[in-house]
Amino acid sequence: MNRLITGFDKDKLIKLFSWGIYLFVNFIFCIKYNPSSEVKFFYLLIAYPLFVWGVFKLTQYKDVQKSRCFFIFVAAFILLLSFLLMRCIDKYTVDVDRWSALAFWSENLKNGVFPYGTPTHKGGYASPYPVWQLFHFPFHLLGDTGYGQLFCLLVFFVFLYFNRKRIAGGAFILLLALSPGFWWEMSVRSDLLCNMLLAYMFLSSMFYYQLWSKHLYMSAIVTGLFLCTKMLVAIPLFLFVFPHFLRLAAKKKVYFALLVVAGAIVPFIPFLFGGHGILNHPEYNPMLQQTRQGNMWVVIILFVLIVFASLRWKTMRSCFFLSGLFLFLLIASVGIDIALSNDIHYMIFGDEFDVSYFNVSIPFFLFCILRSTNNPCYPYRL
């Protein structure tokens, strides 16, 4: 009985904490991008959680969230509104250069020019790794790299639809639709969240379809390719892969590691060397671009904790909770460092700290919110 009570309390705590992070991240977007000074901080603090909770509970009435029609309606609404935002908002007026980091890179590649090194429309340099850049290249040829975000959303919604018996897909995309952080991503054509949604799908498939045991070496290649997209995906990938890797036979360990390294390094090779190579130009080296912020000691401590946590999780839910938690803590550590050097107001409203990085933790916390108990179908490591 004590074990049951302890398990219930732990499960409830994870769910409440996940709700708290979801609301906190989106509340930060509410106050930072509040369009009217008449709407005070206190009103947003009360109104936004009540609105989300009210809509969430209302759509739970008579199992509306479980309806196929509801899922299709919300998914279509998100895709249509995202498309309209991309069409109506002049991308050159957006004070975020993630879209141009992809578009200008692709335009250079199309014209036979070394893709890294060309400033974005805001004067910065492209930070995405080659696989993520190449993923968006076909969409640039179609007319807009923003179509890549729409494609990722479509694939993600299809994945949720076919796995709606495993995870409450209708509730999941409803909470996405109620997230100001999500709509910020779509409005500025940010590719950050979509990258993590793909990683979320890959890790979910490891549990749902046992890809690790059925397609070990293909899983290694895909893991390596994901590591060659953006740096932050390394956290959830490591949490899942490392304990499974330790249990492999020595020969399989070698093959697996070589395939991961190949997937992560080989796409970089054409861009490493030569007069324009990123090794000779640290100012636009994407690896340095993605690691230029943060305290080294904090990163080391978090890495030690991640290694320890990877050996402790037992369920899909705990793995995903830890993924969201460490992503959140890493971004929060950067924000805290900036706040200590300046103040909280500067951290939130200034340009030095990008609050949108908090969004990468949201998919994993949504899973924890919507999985009220440990799923008996996927409780243990594979």
C-alpha positions as CSV (number, residue, x, y, z in Angstrom):
1,M,0.0,0.0,0.0
2,N,2.8,2.4,0.9
3,R,4.4,1.8,-2.5
4,L,1.1,2.5,-4.2
5,I,0.7,5.8,-2.3
6,T,4.3,6.8,-3.0
7,G,3.9,6.0,-6.7
8,F,0.7,8.0,-6.9
9,D,2.3,11.0,-5.1
10,K,5.3,10.8,-7.4
11,D,3.1,10.6,-10.5
12,K,0.9,13.5,-9.3
13,L,4.0,15.6,-8.5
14,I,5.4,15.0,-12.0
15,K,2.1,16.0,-13.6
16,L,1.8,19.2,-11.4
17,F,5.4,20.2,-12.1
18,S,4.9,19.7,-15.8
19,W,1.8,21.8,-15.8
20,G,3.7,24.4,-13.8
21,I,6.6,24.6,-16.4
22,Y,4.1,24.7,-19.3
23,L,2.2,27.6,-17.8
24,F,5.4,29.4,-16.7
25,V,7.1,29.2,-20.1
26,N,4.0,30.5,-21.8
27,F,3.4,33.2,-19.2
28,I,6.9,34.5,-20.0
29,F,5.8,34.9,-23.6
30,C,2.5,36.6,-22.5
31,I,4.3,39.3,-20.5
32,K,7.2,39.8,-23.0
33,Y,5.0,40.1,-26.0
34,N,2.0,41.7,-24.4
35,P,0.6,43.9,-27.1
36,S,-1.1,46.3,-24.7
37,S,0.3,48.2,-21.8
38,E,-3.2,48.4,-20.4
39,V,-3.1,44.6,-19.6
40,K,-1.2,44.5,-16.4
41,F,1.2,41.7,-15.3
42,F,-1.2,40.6,-12.5
43,Y,-4.1,40.2,-14.9
44,L,-2.0,38.0,-17.2
45,L,-0.8,35.9,-14.2
46,I,-4.4,35.1,-13.3
47,A,-6.1,35.2,-16.7
48,Y,-3.9,32.9,-18.8
49,P,-3.8,29.9,-16.5
50,L,-7.6,30.2,-15.9
51,F,-8.2,30.4,-19.6
52,V,-6.0,27.3,-20.4
53,W,-7.5,25.3,-17.6
54,G,-11.0,26.3,-18.5
55,V,-10.7,25.4,-22.2
56,F,-8.9,22.1,-21.3
57,K,-11.6,21.1,-18.8
58,L,-14.4,22.2,-21.1
59,T,-13.0,20.0,-24.0
60,Q,-12.7,17.1,-21.6
61,Y,-16.5,17.1,-21.2
62,K,-18.1,14.1,-22.9
63,D,-14.6,13.0,-24.1
64,V,-14.5,15.8,-26.7
65,Q,-10.7,15.6,-26.7
66,K,-10.8,12.0,-27.7
67,S,-12.9,12.7,-30.8
68,R,-11.3,12.2,-34.2
69,C,-13.2,15.2,-35.5
70,F,-11.8,17.3,-32.7
71,F,-8.3,16.2,-33.4
72,I,-8.7,16.9,-37.1
73,F,-10.3,20.3,-36.5
74,V,-7.6,21.5,-34.2
75,A,-4.8,20.1,-36.4
76,A,-6.3,21.8,-39.5
77,F,-6.8,25.1,-37.6
78,I,-3.1,25.1,-36.4
79,L,-1.8,24.3,-39.9
80,L,-4.0,26.9,-41.6
81,L,-3.3,29.6,-39.1
82,S,0.4,28.9,-39.2
83,F,0.3,29.1,-43.0
84,L,-1.6,32.4,-42.9
85,L,0.9,33.9,-40.4
86,M,3.8,33.0,-42.7
87,R,2.0,34.6,-45.6
88,C,0.8,37.7,-43.9
89,I,3.9,38.6,-41.8
90,D,6.8,40.1,-43.7
91,K,9.7,37.9,-42.7
92,Y,12.2,40.7,-43.2
93,T,10.4,42.7,-40.4
94,V,10.8,39.9,-37.9
95,D,13.4,40.6,-35.3
96,V,14.5,36.9,-35.3
97,D,16.9,35.5,-37.9
98,R,16.2,31.8,-37.7
99,W,14.4,31.8,-41.0
100,S,17.1,33.7,-42.8
101,A,19.8,31.4,-41.3
102,L,18.1,28.6,-43.2
103,A,17.1,30.5,-46.3
104,F,20.3,32.4,-47.0
105,W,22.3,29.2,-46.4
106,S,20.1,27.3,-48.9
107,E,20.3,30.2,-51.5
108,N,24.1,30.1,-51.3
109,L,24.2,26.3,-51.7
110,K,21.9,26.6,-54.8
111,N,24.2,29.2,-56.3
112,G,27.4,27.2,-55.6
113,V,28.6,29.6,-52.9
114,F,30.0,28.4,-49.6
115,P,26.8,28.4,-47.5
116,Y,28.2,29.2,-44.0
117,G,29.6,32.7,-43.5
118,T,26.8,34.8,-45.1
119,P,25.2,37.1,-42.5
120,T,21.5,36.7,-41.9
121,H,19.0,39.6,-42.4
122,K,19.9,40.6,-38.8
123,G,23.6,40.4,-39.3
124,G,24.3,37.2,-37.4
125,Y,25.5,33.8,-38.8
126,A,23.7,30.5,-39.3
127,S,23.9,28.2,-36.3
128,P,22.0,25.1,-37.5
129,Y,24.2,22.1,-38.3
130,P,24.4,20.7,-41.9
131,V,21.7,18.0,-41.6
132,W,19.1,20.6,-40.5
133,Q,20.2,23.0,-43.2
134,L,20.0,20.3,-45.9
135,F,16.6,19.2,-44.6
136,H,15.2,22.7,-45.4
137,F,17.0,23.0,-48.7
138,P,14.1,21.3,-50.7
139,F,11.6,23.7,-49.1
140,H,13.7,26.6,-50.2
141,L,13.6,25.3,-53.7
142,L,9.8,25.2,-53.4
143,G,9.8,28.9,-52.5
144,D,10.1,29.2,-48.7
145,T,12.0,27.3,-46.0
146,G,9.0,28.1,-43.7
147,Y,7.3,25.2,-45.5
148,G,9.7,23.0,-43.6
149,Q,8.0,24.0,-40.3
150,L,4.6,23.2,-41.8
151,F,5.8,19.9,-43.0
152,C,7.2,19.0,-39.5
153,L,3.9,20.0,-37.9
154,L,2.0,17.8,-40.5
155,V,4.2,14.8,-39.8
156,F,3.9,15.3,-36.1
157,F,0.1,15.5,-36.2
158,V,-0.1,12.4,-38.3
159,F,2.2,10.7,-35.8
160,L,-0.1,11.8,-32.9
161,Y,-3.2,10.7,-34.8
162,F,-2.0,7.1,-35.4
163,N,-0.8,6.9,-31.8
164,R,-3.7,8.6,-30.1
165,K,-4.5,5.4,-28.1
166,R,-1.0,5.7,-26.6
167,I,-1.1,9.4,-25.9
168,A,-4.0,11.8,-25.8
169,G,-3.4,13.4,-29.2
170,G,-6.3,15.7,-29.1
171,A,-5.3,17.1,-25.7
172,F,-1.7,17.4,-26.9
173,I,-2.4,19.6,-29.9
174,L,-5.0,21.6,-27.9
175,L,-2.3,22.6,-25.4
176,L,0.0,23.5,-28.3
177,A,-2.8,25.7,-29.8
178,L,-3.2,27.3,-26.3
179,S,0.5,28.1,-26.1
180,P,1.7,31.6,-26.9
181,G,5.2,30.2,-27.2
182,F,4.1,27.9,-30.0
183,W,2.4,30.8,-31.9
184,W,5.5,32.9,-31.5
185,E,7.5,30.1,-33.2
186,M,5.1,30.0,-36.1
187,S,4.9,33.8,-36.4
188,V,8.6,34.4,-36.7
189,R,9.2,31.2,-38.7
190,S,11.4,29.7,-36.0
191,D,12.5,26.1,-36.6
192,L,13.6,25.4,-33.0
193,L,10.4,23.7,-31.7
194,C,9.9,21.7,-34.9
195,N,13.4,20.3,-34.5
196,M,12.5,19.0,-31.1
197,L,9.1,17.7,-32.2
198,L,10.9,15.4,-34.7
199,A,13.3,14.3,-31.9
200,Y,10.3,13.6,-29.7
201,M,8.7,11.5,-32.4
202,F,11.9,9.5,-32.9
203,L,12.2,8.8,-29.2
204,S,8.5,7.9,-28.8
205,S,9.0,5.4,-31.7
206,M,11.8,3.8,-29.8
207,F,9.2,2.9,-27.1
208,Y,6.1,2.4,-29.2
209,Y,7.7,0.3,-32.0
210,Q,10.8,-1.1,-30.3
211,L,13.1,0.4,-32.9
212,W,16.1,-0.1,-30.6
213,S,15.8,-3.9,-30.6
214,K,14.5,-4.3,-34.1
215,H,16.6,-1.8,-36.0
216,L,19.6,-1.1,-33.8
217,Y,22.0,0.2,-36.5
218,M,19.4,2.2,-38.3
219,S,18.6,3.8,-34.9
220,A,22.4,4.6,-34.5
221,I,22.5,6.4,-37.9
222,V,19.3,8.4,-37.2
223,T,20.7,9.3,-33.7
224,G,23.9,10.6,-35.4
225,L,21.9,12.6,-38.0
226,F,19.8,14.2,-35.2
227,L,23.0,15.2,-33.5
228,C,23.9,17.0,-36.7
229,T,20.8,19.2,-36.6
230,K,20.9,21.3,-33.4
231,M,22.8,20.9,-30.1
232,L,19.9,20.7,-27.7
233,V,18.5,17.4,-29.1
234,A,21.6,15.7,-27.6
235,I,20.0,15.9,-24.1
236,P,16.9,13.7,-24.7
237,L,18.9,11.5,-27.1
238,F,21.6,10.8,-24.5
239,L,19.1,10.1,-21.8
240,F,17.5,7.4,-23.8
241,V,20.5,6.0,-25.7
242,F,23.3,5.9,-23.0
243,P,21.8,3.2,-20.7
244,H,20.8,1.1,-23.6
245,F,24.3,1.5,-25.2
246,L,25.9,0.2,-22.0
247,R,23.9,-3.0,-22.2
248,L,25.1,-3.8,-25.7
249,A,27.7,-6.4,-26.4
250,A,31.2,-5.1,-27.0
251,K,31.1,-5.6,-30.7
252,K,27.7,-3.9,-31.1
253,K,28.9,-1.0,-28.9
254,V,31.7,-0.4,-31.5
255,Y,29.4,-0.6,-34.5
256,F,26.8,1.6,-32.8
257,A,29.3,4.2,-31.8
258,L,30.9,4.4,-35.2
259,L,27.5,4.8,-36.9
260,V,26.5,7.6,-34.5
261,V,29.8,9.4,-35.1
262,A,29.4,8.9,-38.9
263,G,25.9,10.3,-38.9
264,A,27.0,13.3,-36.8
265,I,30.4,14.1,-38.5
266,V,30.2,13.0,-42.1
267,P,27.6,15.8,-43.1
268,F,30.1,18.3,-41.6
269,I,33.0,17.2,-43.7
270,P,32.3,19.3,-46.8
271,F,32.2,22.4,-44.7
272,L,35.1,21.9,-42.4
273,F,38.2,22.6,-44.4
274,G,39.5,25.1,-47.1
275,G,39.7,28.8,-47.2
276,H,36.0,29.2,-46.2
277,G,35.9,26.2,-43.9
278,I,34.3,26.6,-40.5
279,L,37.4,25.3,-38.8
280,N,39.3,28.3,-40.1
281,H,36.5,30.8,-39.4
282,P,35.3,30.6,-35.7
283,E,33.2,33.7,-36.2
284,Y,30.6,31.6,-38.2
285,N,31.4,28.1,-37.0
286,P,27.9,26.7,-36.1
287,M,29.3,24.6,-33.3
288,L,30.6,27.7,-31.6
289,Q,27.5,29.7,-32.4
290,Q,25.3,27.2,-30.5
291,T,27.6,27.1,-27.5
292,R,28.5,30.7,-27.1
293,Q,26.3,31.3,-24.0
294,G,26.2,29.5,-20.7
295,N,28.5,28.9,-17.8
296,M,31.0,26.1,-18.3
297,W,30.7,24.9,-14.7
298,V,27.0,24.8,-14.8
299,V,27.2,22.7,-18.1
300,I,29.6,20.3,-16.5
301,I,27.4,19.9,-13.4
302,L,24.3,19.3,-15.6
303,F,26.2,16.8,-17.7
304,V,27.1,14.8,-14.6
305,L,23.5,14.9,-13.4
306,I,22.3,13.8,-16.9
307,V,24.6,10.8,-16.9
308,F,23.4,9.8,-13.4
309,A,19.7,10.4,-14.4
310,S,20.1,8.3,-17.6
311,L,21.0,5.3,-15.4
312,R,18.0,5.8,-13.1
313,W,14.9,6.2,-15.3
314,K,12.7,3.1,-15.7
315,T,9.7,4.3,-17.7
316,M,8.9,6.2,-20.8
317,R,7.3,8.9,-18.7
318,S,10.3,9.3,-16.4
319,C,12.7,9.4,-19.4
320,F,10.6,12.2,-21.0
321,F,10.2,14.1,-17.8
322,L,14.0,14.1,-17.3
323,S,14.4,15.2,-20.9
324,G,12.1,18.2,-20.4
325,L,13.6,19.0,-17.0
326,F,17.2,19.1,-18.1
327,L,16.4,21.1,-21.2
328,F,14.5,23.6,-19.1
329,L,17.3,23.7,-16.5
330,L,20.0,24.3,-19.1
331,I,18.1,27.2,-20.7
332,A,17.2,28.6,-17.2
333,S,20.8,28.5,-16.2
334,V,21.7,30.9,-19.0
335,G,18.8,33.2,-18.1
336,I,19.8,33.2,-14.4
337,D,23.4,34.0,-15.3
338,I,22.2,37.0,-17.4
339,A,19.8,38.1,-14.7
340,L,22.6,38.0,-12.0
341,S,24.8,40.1,-14.3
342,N,22.0,42.6,-15.0
343,D,18.5,42.1,-13.6
344,I,15.3,40.0,-14.2
345,H,13.7,42.7,-16.3
346,Y,16.7,42.8,-18.6
347,M,16.7,39.0,-18.8
348,I,13.1,38.8,-19.9
349,F,12.8,41.9,-22.1
350,G,16.4,42.4,-23.3
351,D,17.9,40.9,-26.4
352,E,20.7,38.9,-24.8
353,F,18.5,36.0,-23.5
354,D,16.2,34.2,-26.0
355,V,13.2,33.0,-24.0
356,S,12.1,30.9,-27.0
357,Y,14.6,28.2,-26.1
358,F,12.3,27.2,-23.2
359,N,9.9,25.9,-25.9
360,V,12.2,22.9,-26.6
361,S,11.1,21.4,-23.2
362,I,7.4,21.7,-23.9
363,P,6.7,18.5,-25.9
364,F,8.2,16.4,-23.1
365,F,6.2,18.1,-20.4
366,L,3.0,17.8,-22.4
367,F,3.6,14.1,-22.6
368,C,3.9,14.0,-18.8
369,I,0.8,16.2,-18.3
370,L,-1.3,13.8,-20.5
371,R,0.1,10.6,-19.1
372,S,-1.5,10.5,-15.6
373,T,0.0,7.1,-14.8
374,N,3.0,5.2,-16.0
375,N,2.0,3.5,-19.2
376,P,2.0,-0.3,-18.5
377,C,2.8,-1.0,-22.1
378,Y,6.1,0.8,-22.1
379,P,7.3,0.7,-18.5
380,Y,10.9,-0.5,-18.7
381,R,14.0,-0.1,-20.8
382,L,14.0,-2.1,-24.0
